[in-house]
């Protein structure tokens, strides 16, 4: 039995996984959904990892699933406790010493989003609209109120010297407007030498396509 540890992205918590948890448990797996200290200005990615390490104590056969910003946290966790696999989900992939704020530029993310907006007919200079970027394919009844997100994690350099020696896979959403699919393919290929499993949906696949996401996670984790 696999223990899936589901890590939310920025300004989010365990509610993000509300459709995924029962599906994974229906496959006979354990699921842990730690709430990270996203509103705490004293907490960076190392402190986020502390919370995850505490949450998984006593569990084994861990598969870390990292949504978006949690791509900075999951590899730190994997250096502290035995982890069978990391699964990145529409995730940021950092380099040694890179801050979250630097990542948007050094990864090419901002330029890729802009190019994708132009390609799909959206004004790239418009005011940022979280509904248009994150929630466009999610029913209103499933949209949870965003939490406060401290900027501290984005300001501190990532503390690892490189990606840990842990098997790593990725799931990428074909309709992601924040991290367009072409960008994700190149990022994963360049920084980790892997190709993603591609599924339908936007950036928040756990709410937009939970069944497709769980199928991918079970296949990867088996």
For each residue, the residues with C-beta under 8 A, 3 or more apart:
1: 28 29 30 61
2: 29 30 61 63 84 221 222
3: 29 30 31 32 56 59 60 61 62 63
4: 24 29 30 31 32 63 65 217 221
5: 32 33 34 52 55 56 59 62 63 64 65 77
6: 14 16 17 20 21 31 32 33 65 67 206
7: 34 36 52 64 65 66 67 70 73 74
8: 12 13 14 16 17 33 35 36 67 70
9: 12 16 67 68 69 70
10: 38 68 69 149
11: 38 146 147 148 149
12: 8 9 15 16 38 67 144 146 147
13: 8 16 35 36 38 147
14: 6 8 17 18 33 34 35
15: 12 18 144
16: 6 8 9 12 13 67 144 204 206 207
17: 6 8 14 20 21 31 33 206
18: 14 15 21
19: 22 23 142 206 207 210
20: 6 17 23 24 31 206 210 213 214 217
21: 6 17 18 24 25 31 33
22: 19 25 26
23: 19 20 26 27 210 211 214
24: 4 20 21 27 29 31 214 217 218
25: 21 22 28 29 30 31
26: 22 23
27: 23 24 214 218
28: 1 25
29: 1 2 3 4 24 25 218 221
30: 1 2 3 4 25 59
31: 3 4 6 17 20 21 24 25
32: 3 4 5 6 55 56 59
33: 5 6 8 14 17 21
34: 5 7 14 51 52 54 55
35: 8 13 14 51
36: 7 8 13 43 48 51 52 70 73
37: 40 43 47 48 51
38: 10 11 12 13 43 147 148 149 150
39: 147 148 149 150
40: 37 43 47 150 152
41: 150 151 152
42: 47 152
43: 36 37 38 40 47 48 150 152 153
44: 47 48 152 153 155 156
45: 48 49 72 73 76 153 156 158 159
46: 49 50 76 156 159
47: 37 40 42 43 44 50 51
48: 36 37 43 44 45 51 52 70 72 73 76 153
49: 45 46 52 53 73 76 77 80
50: 46 47 53 54
51: 34 35 36 37 47 48 54 55
52: 5 7 34 36 48 49 55 56 64 73 77
53: 49 50 56 57 77 80 81
54: 34 50 51 57
55: 5 32 34 51 52
56: 3 5 32 52 53 59 62 77 81
57: 53 54
58:
59: 3 5 30 32 56 62
60: 3 82
61: 1 2 3 84
62: 3 5 56 59 81 82 83 84
63: 2 3 4 5 83 84 85 86 87 217 220 221
64: 5 7 52 74 77 78 83 85 86 87
65: 4 5 6 7 74 87 89 217
66: 7 70 71 73 74 86 87 88 89 91
67: 6 7 8 9 12 16 70 89 90 91 204 206
68: 9 10 71 89 90 91 92 178 179 203
69: 9 10 72 73 91 92 100 153
70: 7 8 9 36 48 66 67 73 74 91
71: 66 68 74 75 88 91 92 93 94
72: 45 48 69 75 76 92 94 100 153 158
73: 7 36 45 48 49 52 66 69 70 76 77
74: 7 64 65 66 70 71 77 78 86 88 91
75: 71 72 78 79 86 94 160 163 164 166
76: 45 46 48 49 72 73 79 80 159 160
77: 5 49 52 53 56 64 73 74 80 81 83
78: 64 74 75 81 83 86 164 166
79: 75 76 160 164
80: 49 53 76 77
81: 53 56 62 77 78
82: 60 62
83: 62 63 64 77 78 86 166
84: 2 61 62 63 166 167 221
85: 63 64 166 167 168 169 220 221
86: 63 64 66 74 75 78 83 164 166 167 168 169
87: 63 64 65 66 168 169 170 171 217 220 221
88: 66 71 74 91 93 168 169 170 171 188 196
89: 65 66 67 68 170 171 172 205 206 213
90: 67 68 171 172 173 176 178 179 184 203 204 205
91: 66 67 68 69 70 71 74 88 170
92: 68 69 71 72 100 103 107 109
93: 71 88 107 163 187 188 191 192
94: 71 72 75 98 100 103 158 160
95: 98 106 158 162 191
96: 158 160 161 162
97: 157 158
98: 94 95 102 103 106 157 158
99: 102 103 154 155 156 157 158
100: 69 72 92 94 103 153 154 155 156
101: 104 154 155
102: 98 99 105 106
103: 92 94 98 99 100 106 107 109
104: 101 107 109 110
105: 102 108 109 110
106: 95 98 102 103
107: 92 93 103 104 187
108: 105 111 112 183 186 187
109: 92 103 104 105 112 113 178 179 183 187
110: 104 105 113 114
111: 108 114 115
112: 108 109 115 116 179 180 182 183
113: 109 110 116 117 124 177 178 179 180 183
114: 110 111 117 118 124
115: 111 112 118 119 180
116: 112 113 119 120 177 180 182 183
117: 113 114 120 122 123 124 177
118: 114 115 121 122 124
119: 115 116
120: 116 117 177
121: 118
122: 117 118 126 132
123: 117 126
124: 113 114 117 118
125:
126: 122 123 129
127:
128: 133
129: 126 132 133
130: 133 134 135 146
131: 134 135 136
132: 122 129 135 136 177
133: 128 129 130 136 177 178 203
134: 130 131 138 177 178 202 203 204
135: 130 131 132 138 143 202 204
136: 131 132 133 177 202
137: 175 201 202 208
138: 134 135 142 143 202 204 207 208
139: 142 143
140: 143
141:
142: 19 138 139 207
143: 135 138 139 140 207
144: 12 15 16
145:
146: 11 12 130 149
147: 11 12 13 38 39
148: 11 38 39
149: 10 11 38 39 146
150: 38 39 40 41 43 153
151: 41 154 155
152: 40 41 42 43 44 155 156
153: 43 44 45 48 69 72 100 150 156
154: 99 100 101 151
155: 44 99 100 101 151 152
156: 44 45 46 99 100 152 153 159
157: 97 98 99
158: 45 72 94 95 96 97 98 99
159: 45 46 76 156
160: 75 76 79 94 96 163 164
161: 96
162: 95 96
163: 75 93 160 168 191 192
164: 75 78 79 86 160
165:
166: 75 78 83 84 85 86
167: 84 85 86
168: 85 86 87 88 163 192 194
169: 85 86 87 88 194 196 197 220
170: 87 88 89 91 184 188 192 194 195 196 197
171: 87 88 89 90 196 197 198 199 205 213 216 217 220
172: 89 90 176 179 181 184 185 188 196 197 198 199
173: 90 176 181 198 199 200 201 202 203 205 208 209
174: 181 198 199 200 201
175: 137 181 200 201 202 208
176: 90 172 173 179 180 181 184 201 202 203
177: 113 116 117 120 132 133 134 136 180 202 203
178: 68 90 109 113 133 134 203
179: 68 90 109 112 113 172 176 183 184 187 203
180: 112 113 115 116 176 177 183 184
181: 172 173 174 175 176 184 185 198
182: 112 116 185 186
183: 108 109 112 113 116 179 180 186 187
184: 90 170 172 176 179 180 181 187 188 196
185: 172 181 182 188 189 195 196
186: 108 182 183 189 190
187: 93 107 108 109 179 183 184 190 191
188: 88 93 170 172 184 185 191 192 194 195 196
189: 185 186 192 193 194 195
190: 186 187
191: 93 95 163 187 188
192: 93 163 168 170 188 189
193: 189
194: 168 169 170 188 189
195: 170 185 188 189
196: 88 169 170 171 172 184 185 188
197: 169 170 171 172 216 219 220
198: 171 172 173 174 181
199: 171 172 173 174 205 209 212 213 216
200: 173 174 175 208 209 212
201: 137 173 174 175 176 204 205 208 209 212 213
202: 134 135 136 137 138 173 175 176 177 205 208
203: 68 90 133 134 173 176 177 178 179
204: 16 67 90 134 135 138 201 207 208
205: 89 90 171 173 199 201 202 208 209 210 212 213
206: 6 16 17 19 20 67 89 210 213
207: 16 19 138 142 143 204 210
208: 137 138 173 175 200 201 202 204 205
209: 173 199 200 201 205 212 213
210: 19 20 23 205 206 207 213 214
211: 23 214 215
212: 199 200 201 205 209 215 216
213: 20 89 171 199 201 205 206 209 210 216 217
214: 20 23 24 27 210 211 217 218
215: 211 212 218 219
216: 171 197 199 212 213 219 220
217: 4 20 24 63 65 87 171 213 214 220 221
218: 24 27 29 214 215 221 222
219: 197 215 216 222
220: 63 85 87 169 171 197 216 217
221: 2 4 29 63 84 85 87 217 218
222: 2 218 219
